[in-house]
């Protein structure tokens, strides 16, 4: 099976497993796991922030960030199709009593600056207090333009809002910039008060994300992580996998991006099929209505796993080779 469902399906490499097996560990709830502490210091510095918090999942990282910024009865402005709003079980509202103010996103994932401005509530007892702007990069595999990030965050600051970035695939965005990765990371993250980043997607670790921000914000997030059940004990075993990924599996993200482009080129020209050109490692394929029924099941039976209905989502990752991509193209061309 060529598994293109997500970049979360990757298996730890032999080198990563060895790093996990040999990691020095302590009790992270007591703050004395050396591997976790080293990872937190490293990712905070790499993203240009004072502190970081290692958590099990991206969903928990985002929720810790939102709850650290917003109190009960406050709100965050977010995209209608953003992960923090649509795909995280409504946690901000259910567990944080934080009201989301969703806005329609453009095709590139951006929110209109005019819509953001209009959504900020006046200081009036009838309204929740608008506290935060949350953006996502990459979004659906697309990289938010730097000019947009600068403008949106500048607007937020001018209106007294904090800013949070769901950077689950932040490293994909940095690699896609074409320049030095660490410079791109700093360039993006300087505009945000907090950033969530996943190690368990394109970077290939089995578990783990980090929230970065100021020392004060991370102190609040640490307390929230405990309330959410995210305090882990000998978590250095997992932090070692994330550290190995940072050491060995960042630059290779460019190969995933190239594979997504190769996949798009291989599907071009099929009748009733429209391919959205990928910017990173996620490819969307729009299907004519008559092609859609049962398509995911047909492809799985032929050896290609993906998700979607009228729009297929195909994600490249470190466990997919160039040969796999060529085989997948053959299957897709036969069954679409």
C-alpha positions in Angstrom: 0.0 0.0 0.0 1.2 3.5 -0.9 -0.1 5.5 1.9 -0.8 9.1 0.9 -3.5 9.8 3.6 -1.2 12.1 5.6 2.4 12.8 6.6 1.4 11.6 10.1 1.6 7.9 9.0 5.4 7.8 8.8 7.3 5.1 10.7 10.4 6.0 12.9 13.6 5.4 11.0 16.2 3.0 12.5 18.3 6.0 13.5 15.4 7.6 15.3 14.5 4.4 17.1 18.2 4.1 18.3 18.1 7.7 19.5 14.9 7.0 21.4 16.3 3.8 23.0 19.4 5.6 24.2 17.9 8.9 25.4 18.7 10.0 29.0 15.4 10.6 30.8 14.0 12.0 34.0 10.5 13.0 35.2 9.3 15.8 33.0 6.4 16.7 35.4 9.1 17.5 37.9 11.0 19.3 35.1 14.1 17.1 35.3 14.0 15.2 32.0 17.2 16.4 30.3 16.2 15.4 26.8 12.9 17.3 27.0 14.6 20.3 28.5 17.2 20.3 25.8 14.6 20.0 23.1 12.5 22.8 24.6 15.5 25.1 24.7 16.5 24.3 21.2 13.2 24.8 19.5 12.5 28.0 21.4 15.9 29.4 20.2 15.3 28.1 16.7 12.0 29.9 16.4 13.3 33.1 18.2 11.3 32.8 21.4 12.2 32.7 25.1 10.7 29.4 26.0 9.0 26.3 24.8 6.7 23.5 26.0 6.8 19.9 24.7 3.3 18.4 24.4 1.9 15.2 23.0 -0.1 16.6 20.1 -0.6 19.6 17.9 -4.2 19.9 19.0 -3.0 20.2 22.6 -0.3 22.7 21.7 -2.8 24.9 20.0 -5.3 24.6 22.8 -2.6 25.5 25.4 -1.7 28.5 23.3 -5.3 29.7 22.9 -6.1 29.2 26.6 -2.8 31.0 27.6 -3.8 34.0 25.6 -7.6 34.1 26.2 -9.7 34.0 29.3 -13.3 32.8 29.6 -15.6 35.1 27.6 -12.9 36.3 25.3 -12.5 35.4 21.6 -10.1 34.6 18.9 -10.4 35.5 15.2 -9.7 32.5 13.0 -10.3 31.1 9.5 -13.5 29.2 8.8 -11.4 26.2 7.6 -8.5 26.6 10.0 -7.4 23.6 12.0 -7.9 25.3 15.4 -11.5 26.0 14.5 -12.7 23.1 12.4 -10.6 20.1 13.2 -9.8 20.2 16.9 -13.1 19.1 18.4 -14.2 22.7 19.4 -11.7 22.5 22.3 -11.2 26.2 22.7 -15.0 26.7 23.2 -15.7 23.5 25.1 -12.7 23.5 27.4 -11.5 27.1 27.4 -14.8 28.9 27.2 -13.2 30.9 24.4 -15.4 32.1 21.6 -14.1 31.6 18.1 -14.9 34.3 15.5 -14.5 32.4 12.2 -13.9 34.3 9.0 -14.1 33.1 5.4 -10.6 32.3 4.0 -9.4 33.1 0.5 -8.1 30.3 -1.7 -4.6 30.9 -0.3 -5.7 30.6 3.3 -5.5 34.3 4.1 -8.2 36.3 5.9 -9.2 39.6 4.4 -7.6 42.5 6.4 -10.9 44.3 6.2 -12.7 41.3 7.6 -10.3 41.1 10.5 -10.7 44.8 11.2 -14.5 44.5 11.1 -14.5 41.4 13.4 -12.8 43.1 16.3 -15.4 43.9 18.8 -15.8 47.3 20.6 -15.2 47.5 24.3 -18.8 46.9 25.3 -20.4 44.5 27.8 -22.6 43.1 25.0 -19.6 41.6 23.3 -16.9 39.1 24.1 -13.4 40.7 24.3 -11.5 40.2 21.1 -8.1 39.0 22.3 -6.2 37.1 19.6 -5.7 36.6 15.9 -4.8 32.9 14.9 -3.3 32.1 11.5 -2.1 28.8 10.0 1.0 28.2 7.9 1.0 26.0 5.9 -2.7 25.9 5.3 -3.8 23.0 3.1 -0.2 22.8 2.0 -0.1 26.4 0.9 2.5 28.8 2.3 1.1 32.1 3.7 2.9 35.0 1.9 5.3 36.9 4.1 3.8 40.2 3.1 0.4 39.0 4.3 1.8 37.7 7.6 3.4 41.1 8.2 0.3 43.1 7.3 -2.1 40.9 9.3 0.0 40.8 12.5 0.7 44.5 12.2 -3.1 45.1 12.1 -3.6 42.8 15.1 -0.9 44.6 17.1 -2.4 48.0 16.2 -5.7 46.9 17.7 -4.2 45.4 20.8 -4.5 41.8 19.8 -2.0 39.0 20.4 -1.1 36.7 17.6 -0.8 32.9 17.4 0.4 30.7 14.6 -0.7 27.1 14.1 2.6 26.1 12.4 1.9 22.3 12.4 3.9 22.3 9.1 6.0 25.3 9.7 9.1 23.6 8.6 7.5 22.8 5.2 6.8 26.5 4.8 10.4 27.4 5.8 11.9 24.9 3.3 9.5 26.0 0.6 10.9 29.6 0.9 14.0 28.4 -0.9 16.4 30.2 1.4 18.2 29.1 4.6 15.7 27.3 6.7 16.5 28.8 10.1 16.4 32.3 8.7 13.0 31.6 7.2 11.7 30.2 10.5 12.8 33.4 12.4 11.4 35.6 9.7 8.0 33.9 10.0 7.9 33.5 13.8 9.0 37.1 14.7 5.5 38.3 13.9 3.7 36.0 16.4 3.4 35.9 20.2 3.1 32.1 20.2 3.8 29.4 17.6 2.7 25.7 17.7 4.9 23.4 15.7 4.5 19.6 15.1 7.3 17.1 15.0 5.0 14.2 14.1 4.0 15.3 10.5 6.6 15.9 7.8 9.5 15.8 10.3 8.6 12.1 10.9 8.6 11.8 14.7 6.0 9.4 16.1 4.6 11.8 18.7 5.0 15.3 19.8 4.6 19.1 19.2 5.9 22.2 20.9 4.4 25.6 21.8 6.9 28.5 21.9 6.5 32.0 23.2 7.5 34.3 26.1 8.5 32.8 29.4 5.3 34.2 31.0 3.1 32.7 28.3 4.8 29.3 28.5 4.4 29.3 32.3 0.6 29.7 31.8 0.6 27.1 29.1 2.5 24.7 31.4 -0.3 24.9 34.0 -2.9 24.4 31.2 -1.1 21.4 29.9 -1.4 19.8 33.3 -5.1 20.5 33.4 -5.5 18.9 30.0 -3.7 15.7 31.0 -0.6 16.5 29.0 2.0 16.1 31.7 4.2 13.2 30.8 6.9 11.5 32.9 9.9 10.0 31.1 9.0 11.9 28.0 12.6 12.2 26.9 12.1 9.0 24.9 9.7 11.0 22.7 11.7 14.2 22.8 14.7 12.2 21.5 12.7 11.4 18.4 11.8 15.0 17.8 15.5 16.0 18.3 16.6 13.4 15.8 14.0 14.7 13.3 15.4 18.3 13.7 19.0 16.9 13.2 18.3 14.7 10.2 14.9 15.2 8.6 14.4 18.9 7.9 16.2 19.6 4.6 14.7 16.4 3.1 11.2 18.0 3.2 12.2 19.5 -0.2 12.0 15.9 -1.5 8.4 15.6 -0.3 7.6 18.9 -2.1 9.2 17.6 -5.3 7.2 14.4 -5.0 4.0 16.3 -4.7 4.8 18.3 -7.8 5.7 15.1 -9.7 2.4 13.6 -8.6 0.5 16.7 -9.9 2.3 16.6 -13.2 1.4 12.9 -13.6 -2.3 13.6 -13.2 -2.4 16.7 -15.4 -4.8 16.4 -18.4 -7.1 13.7 -17.1 -10.7 14.4 -18.1 -13.0 15.4 -15.2 -9.9 15.9 -13.0 -8.5 19.2 -11.9 -5.2 19.3 -10.0 -4.4 22.2 -7.7 -0.6 22.9 -8.1 1.0 22.1 -4.8 3.3 24.5 -3.0 4.6 21.9 -0.4 3.7 18.3 0.3 -0.1 18.3 0.0 -1.9 17.9 -3.3 -5.7 18.4 -3.8 -7.4 16.8 -6.8 -10.9 18.0 -7.7 -13.2 15.4 -9.3 -16.2 15.7 -11.5 -19.3 14.4 -9.7 -19.6 11.3 -11.8 -16.0 10.2 -10.8 -16.4 10.7 -7.1 -18.6 7.8 -5.8 -16.5 5.1 -4.2 -13.2 6.6 -5.5 -11.3 6.3 -2.2 -12.3 2.7 -1.9 -11.4 1.9 -5.5 -8.0 3.5 -5.0 -7.4 1.6 -1.8 -8.2 -1.7 -3.4 -5.7 -0.9 -6.1 -3.0 0.0 -3.6 -3.2 3.7 -3.0 -4.6 5.1 0.3 -5.9 8.7 0.3 -8.7 10.7 1.8 -11.5 12.8 0.3 -14.7 12.7 -1.7 -15.2 15.3 -4.4 -11.7 16.6 -3.6 -9.0 14.0 -3.0 -6.2 14.9 -0.6 -2.8 13.3 -1.3 0.1 13.9 1.1 3.7 13.0 0.4 6.2 12.1 3.2 9.5 10.4 4.0 8.0 6.9 3.6 7.0 7.6 0.0 9.8 7.1 -2.6 10.0 8.4 -6.2 9.2 4.9 -7.4 6.1 4.9 -5.2 5.0 8.2 -6.8 5.3 6.8 -10.3 3.3 3.7 -9.2 0.7 5.9 -7.6 0.3 7.9 -10.8 -0.4 4.8 -12.7 -3.1 3.7 -10.3 -4.7 7.1 -10.1 -4.7 7.5 -13.9 -6.4 4.1 -14.2 -9.0 4.6 -11.5 -9.9 8.3 -11.7 
